[in-house]
Amino acid sequence: MARLIYSMLQSADGYTADERGAFGWAAPDERVHAYVNALASSVGTYLYGRRMYDVMAFWETAPDDASQPAAVGAWARHWRAADKVVYSRTLDAPRSARTRIERAFEPDAVRALVAGARRDVAVSGPELAAQALRAGLVDEIQQIVFPVIVGGGTRFLPAGVRLDLALLEARDVGSGVVVLRHAVRR
């Protein structure tokens, strides 16, 4: 049975981007990137908001040849092979293959998509994930925590949401980066 997974890189103080919107402090090295790729290997569909899609669309044309580190090329190939659903009221057409645009996030439609999926579905971006969390759709939360404090910005988790979690994994993946995986208890 497919799961809906919320997974993102974040600072130690819980932000996915700093107050300027920058997230270069979360650039993974080869070892961390390889582990993140392994985490994502079960995912067949990504749900994106417009801004996160704008960032991720880079992978549609990113080089995936021998000029790139192995983990970077592997991620590019994985991303291109996955289906993408972009929630946007303003985007006219997708900039990547295997992508469709939805005008609004409809919890029942997402629930049906996950129920009918053969592979896991990932919700990416804290604003879209907040909607999925509030609707009780998220099955697993994956926090890839970088050893940096940025002091403010875009929070990984939204205010006003209370969830009971069960720890699935806590792992040091190198370079001071820790991955925390939690199942959402229902």
LINTA-V64312 format. One record per residue. RES is the residue in three letters. PSI is psi in radians with two decimals (999 if undefined). Layout:
res & psi
RES & PSI
RES & PSI
//
This chain:
res & psi
MET & 2.30
ALA & 2.66
ARG & 2.74
LEU & 2.09
ILE & 2.31
TYR & 2.03
SER & 2.25
MET & 2.76
LEU & 2.50
GLN & 2.84
SER & 2.89
ALA & -0.42
ASP & 0.26
GLY & 0.46
TYR & 2.49
THR & -0.36
ALA & 2.63
ASP & -3.04
GLU & -0.38
ARG & -0.01
GLY & 0.07
ALA & 2.58
PHE & 0.33
GLY & -0.40
TRP & -0.20
ALA & 0.45
ALA & 2.03
PRO & 2.50
ASP & 3.14
GLU & -0.77
ARG & -0.79
VAL & -0.75
HIS & -0.74
ALA & -0.69
TYR & -0.73
VAL & -0.69
ASN & -0.75
ALA & -0.72
LEU & -0.69
ALA & -0.09
SER & -0.39
SER & -0.15
VAL & 2.28
GLY & -0.26
THR & 2.39
TYR & 2.36
LEU & 2.19
TYR & 2.55
GLY & 3.01
ARG & -0.82
ARG & -0.72
MET & -0.65
TYR & -0.71
ASP & -0.69
VAL & -0.83
MET & -0.39
ALA & -0.32
PHE & -0.66
TRP & -0.24
GLU & -0.60
THR & 0.12
ALA & 2.46
PRO & 2.47
ASP & 0.50
ASP & -2.96
ALA & -0.20
SER & -0.22
GLN & 2.68
PRO & 2.59
ALA & -0.75
ALA & -0.59
VAL & -0.83
GLY & -0.72
ALA & -0.73
TRP & -0.77
ALA & -0.78
ARG & -0.73
HIS & -0.81
TRP & -0.75
ARG & -0.58
ALA & -0.35
ALA & 2.68
ASP & 2.60
LYS & 2.40
VAL & 2.15
VAL & 2.19
TYR & 1.92
SER & 2.38
ARG & -0.20
THR & -0.36
LEU & 2.16
ASP & -0.69
ALA & 2.59
PRO & 2.71
ARG & 0.30
SER & 2.73
ALA & 2.86
ARG & 0.58
THR & 2.37
ARG & 2.71
ILE & 2.34
GLU & 2.46
ARG & -0.44
ALA & 2.59
PHE & 1.98
GLU & 1.89
PRO & -0.73
ASP & -0.66
ALA & -0.69
VAL & -0.74
ARG & -0.76
ALA & -0.70
LEU & -0.82
VAL & -0.75
ALA & -0.57
GLY & -0.02
ALA & 2.52
ARG & -0.46
ARG & 2.88
ASP & 2.76
VAL & 2.37
ALA & 2.35
VAL & 2.22
SER & 2.33
GLY & 2.27
PRO & -0.53
GLU & -0.78
LEU & -0.71
ALA & -0.63
ALA & -0.71
GLN & -0.75
ALA & -0.68
LEU & -0.79
ARG & -0.53
ALA & -0.05
GLY & 0.51
LEU & -0.37
VAL & 2.25
ASP & -0.54
GLU & 2.45
ILE & 2.21
GLN & 2.00
GLN & 2.07
ILE & 1.73
VAL & 2.07
PHE & 2.57
PRO & 1.19
VAL & 2.52
ILE & 2.16
VAL & -0.21
GLY & -0.04
GLY & 2.93
GLY & -2.40
THR & 2.06
ARG & 2.51
PHE & -0.77
LEU & 2.49
PRO & 2.73
ALA & 2.66
GLY & 0.13
VAL & 2.25
ARG & 2.21
LEU & 2.51
ASP & 2.30
LEU & 2.70
ALA & 2.17
LEU & 2.18
LEU & -0.60
GLU & 2.49
ALA & 2.03
ARG & 2.32
ASP & 2.05
VAL & 0.20
GLY & 2.75
SER & 0.42
GLY & 0.08
VAL & 2.31
VAL & 2.37
VAL & 2.23
LEU & 2.14
ARG & 2.24
HIS & 2.41
ALA & 2.49
VAL & 2.13
ARG & 2.38
ARG & 999
//
